[in-house]
Amino acid sequence: AGNALTSVTIPDSVTTIGEGAFIGNALTEEGAFVSKSLTSLTIGDSVTTIGSAAFAGNALTSVTIPDSVTTIGTAAFADNALTSVTIGDSVTTIGSAAFTANALTSVTITDSVTTIGRAAFAGNALTSVTIPDSVTTIEEYVFAGNALTSVAFEGDFGTFNLNMFDYNPTLATITFCDDTENWGGSFNIGTEEAPI
């Protein structure tokens, strides 16, 4: 704790950025770089997992998740200043609150993603989002508290929660590009502050 790191490069020899890898310069259970002042981050191409709260509470403005990463943990990049994120082509799971409380205006969810956790992108400034047909599970409040005006589903989807778009008072268009037989409800779009 109390470090003033501003830049970190994770070398190609690292395969996992675990929970608590460097907090206080000692191994702990969660928050690898939590509550530091990182403004720059380079993740090596050998990293396959980014653990829970790994880079939460920093000052990152952009991040590129390399193609080697398959799992982004709970709150991995929460509470930063991210305006840009590039998600690698191998990510299958985006954990709960992974990118919550940032300043994202756009995000591309790659077609390798199958699961998006609770409030993963809540509390940002997203105006539109496309959900690829690879996504089969979308938990509650995933896009809550944004500025969405349009959402597009590229195909069939499995488990999802109708309140994933809560607190987006400007959301006007939801497009289903393929089969919509599983669709049977309405979105509870609120105008209050999102519960994140």
C-alpha positions as CSV (number, residue, x, y, z in Angstrom):
1,A,0.0,0.0,0.0
2,G,1.1,3.6,-0.4
3,N,2.9,3.0,-3.7
4,A,2.9,5.8,-6.3
5,L,3.3,3.6,-9.4
6,T,2.4,5.4,-12.6
7,S,3.4,2.8,-15.2
8,V,3.6,-1.0,-15.3
9,T,4.7,-3.4,-18.0
10,I,3.8,-7.0,-17.6
11,P,6.4,-9.1,-19.4
12,D,5.6,-12.0,-21.8
13,S,6.8,-14.6,-19.2
14,V,3.8,-13.9,-16.9
15,T,0.7,-16.0,-17.5
16,T,-1.6,-14.9,-14.7
17,I,-2.1,-11.5,-13.0
18,G,-3.6,-12.9,-9.8
19,E,-5.7,-11.5,-7.0
20,G,-3.4,-9.3,-5.0
21,A,-0.2,-9.9,-6.9
22,F,1.6,-6.7,-5.9
23,I,-0.5,-4.9,-3.3
24,G,1.8,-3.4,-0.7
25,N,4.7,-5.1,-2.6
26,A,3.6,-8.4,-1.0
27,L,1.4,-11.2,-2.1
28,T,-2.2,-10.9,-0.8
29,E,-5.6,-12.3,-1.8
30,E,-7.1,-9.5,-3.9
31,G,-6.4,-6.2,-5.7
32,A,-3.1,-6.7,-7.5
33,F,-2.7,-2.9,-8.1
34,V,-5.8,-1.7,-6.4
35,S,-5.9,2.0,-5.3
36,K,-2.6,2.9,-6.9
37,S,-2.1,5.7,-9.3
38,L,-1.3,3.8,-12.5
39,T,-1.8,5.9,-15.6
40,S,-0.1,3.4,-18.1
41,L,-0.3,-0.3,-18.4
42,T,1.1,-2.8,-20.9
43,I,0.1,-6.5,-20.5
44,G,2.3,-9.1,-22.1
45,D,1.0,-11.5,-24.7
46,S,1.4,-14.5,-22.4
47,V,-1.1,-13.4,-19.8
48,T,-4.2,-15.6,-19.8
49,T,-6.0,-14.5,-16.7
50,I,-6.5,-11.1,-15.1
51,G,-7.6,-11.6,-11.5
52,S,-10.3,-9.9,-9.4
53,A,-9.7,-6.2,-8.7
54,A,-6.2,-6.5,-10.4
55,F,-6.1,-2.8,-11.6
56,A,-9.1,-1.3,-9.8
57,G,-9.0,2.2,-8.4
58,N,-6.3,3.6,-10.6
59,A,-6.0,6.4,-13.2
60,L,-5.8,4.3,-16.4
61,T,-7.4,6.0,-19.4
62,S,-6.9,3.1,-21.9
63,V,-6.1,-0.6,-21.8
64,T,-5.5,-3.3,-24.4
65,I,-6.4,-6.8,-23.3
66,P,-4.1,-9.1,-25.4
67,D,-5.4,-12.0,-27.4
68,S,-3.9,-14.4,-24.9
69,V,-6.3,-13.4,-22.1
70,T,-9.4,-15.6,-21.7
71,T,-10.7,-14.3,-18.4
72,I,-11.1,-10.8,-17.0
73,G,-11.9,-11.1,-13.3
74,T,-14.4,-9.3,-11.1
75,A,-13.8,-5.6,-10.9
76,A,-10.5,-6.0,-12.7
77,F,-10.5,-2.5,-14.1
78,A,-13.3,-0.9,-12.0
79,D,-13.1,2.7,-10.9
80,N,-10.4,4.0,-13.3
81,A,-10.7,6.8,-15.9
82,L,-10.9,4.4,-18.9
83,T,-12.3,6.0,-22.1
84,S,-11.0,3.2,-24.3
85,V,-10.7,-0.5,-23.9
86,T,-9.7,-3.1,-26.5
87,I,-10.8,-6.6,-25.6
88,G,-8.7,-9.4,-27.1
89,D,-10.0,-12.1,-29.4
90,S,-9.8,-14.9,-26.9
91,V,-11.6,-13.4,-23.9
92,T,-14.6,-15.7,-23.0
93,T,-15.6,-14.3,-19.6
94,I,-15.9,-10.6,-18.6
95,G,-16.3,-10.7,-14.8
96,S,-18.8,-8.8,-12.7
97,A,-18.0,-5.0,-12.5
98,A,-14.9,-5.6,-14.6
99,F,-15.1,-2.1,-16.2
100,T,-17.7,-0.4,-14.0
101,A,-17.3,3.2,-13.0
102,N,-15.1,4.4,-15.8
103,A,-15.7,6.9,-18.7
104,L,-16.1,4.5,-21.6
105,T,-17.9,6.0,-24.6
106,S,-17.6,2.8,-26.7
107,V,-16.6,-0.8,-26.4
108,T,-16.3,-3.7,-28.8
109,I,-17.3,-7.0,-27.3
110,T,-15.5,-9.6,-29.4
111,D,-17.2,-12.7,-30.7
112,S,-15.2,-15.0,-28.3
113,V,-17.1,-13.6,-25.3
114,T,-19.7,-16.0,-23.9
115,T,-20.4,-14.6,-20.4
116,I,-20.7,-11.0,-19.2
117,G,-21.0,-10.6,-15.4
118,R,-23.2,-8.4,-13.3
119,A,-22.7,-4.7,-13.8
120,A,-19.6,-5.3,-16.0
121,F,-19.9,-2.0,-17.9
122,A,-22.2,-0.1,-15.5
123,G,-21.6,3.5,-14.8
124,N,-19.9,4.5,-18.0
125,A,-20.9,6.8,-20.9
126,L,-21.7,4.2,-23.5
127,T,-24.1,5.4,-26.2
128,S,-24.4,2.1,-28.2
129,V,-23.4,-1.5,-27.8
130,T,-23.5,-4.6,-30.0
131,I,-23.7,-7.9,-28.3
132,P,-22.3,-10.7,-30.5
133,D,-24.0,-14.0,-31.0
134,S,-21.4,-15.8,-29.0
135,V,-22.7,-14.3,-25.7
136,T,-25.0,-16.8,-24.0
137,T,-25.1,-15.3,-20.5
138,I,-25.6,-11.6,-19.6
139,E,-26.2,-10.9,-15.9
140,E,-28.1,-8.1,-14.3
141,Y,-27.2,-4.4,-14.6
142,V,-24.4,-5.1,-17.2
143,F,-25.0,-1.8,-19.0
144,A,-26.8,0.1,-16.2
145,G,-26.2,3.8,-15.8
146,N,-24.9,4.6,-19.2
147,A,-26.1,6.9,-22.0
148,L,-27.3,4.1,-24.4
149,T,-29.5,5.1,-27.3
150,S,-29.2,1.9,-29.2
151,V,-28.4,-1.8,-28.5
152,A,-28.1,-4.6,-31.1
153,F,-28.1,-8.3,-30.5
154,E,-26.3,-10.1,-33.3
155,G,-28.1,-13.5,-32.8
156,D,-29.7,-15.8,-30.4
157,F,-28.9,-15.5,-26.8
158,G,-29.3,-17.7,-23.7
159,T,-29.6,-16.5,-20.2
160,F,-30.0,-12.8,-19.7
161,N,-31.6,-10.4,-17.3
162,L,-34.1,-7.8,-18.4
163,N,-32.7,-5.2,-16.1
164,M,-29.3,-5.3,-17.9
165,F,-30.1,-1.9,-19.4
166,D,-31.6,-0.2,-16.3
167,Y,-30.9,3.5,-15.8
168,N,-30.5,4.3,-19.5
169,P,-33.3,6.9,-19.9
170,T,-32.2,7.6,-23.5
171,L,-32.4,4.0,-24.8
172,A,-34.8,4.1,-27.7
173,T,-33.8,1.2,-30.0
174,I,-33.1,-2.5,-29.3
175,T,-32.5,-4.5,-32.4
176,F,-32.6,-8.3,-32.6
177,C,-30.7,-9.3,-35.7
178,D,-31.8,-13.0,-35.7
179,D,-34.3,-15.2,-34.0
180,T,-36.2,-13.5,-31.2
181,E,-38.3,-16.4,-30.0
182,N,-36.8,-16.2,-26.5
183,W,-37.9,-12.5,-26.2
184,G,-40.9,-12.1,-23.9
185,G,-40.7,-9.1,-21.7
186,S,-40.0,-5.4,-21.5
187,F,-37.0,-3.6,-20.1
188,N,-37.4,-1.8,-16.8
189,I,-35.5,1.3,-17.9
190,G,-35.2,3.6,-14.9
191,T,-34.0,7.2,-14.5
192,E,-32.5,6.9,-11.1
193,E,-28.9,6.4,-10.3
194,A,-27.7,2.9,-11.1
195,P,-27.3,0.5,-8.2
196,I,-23.6,-0.3,-8.6
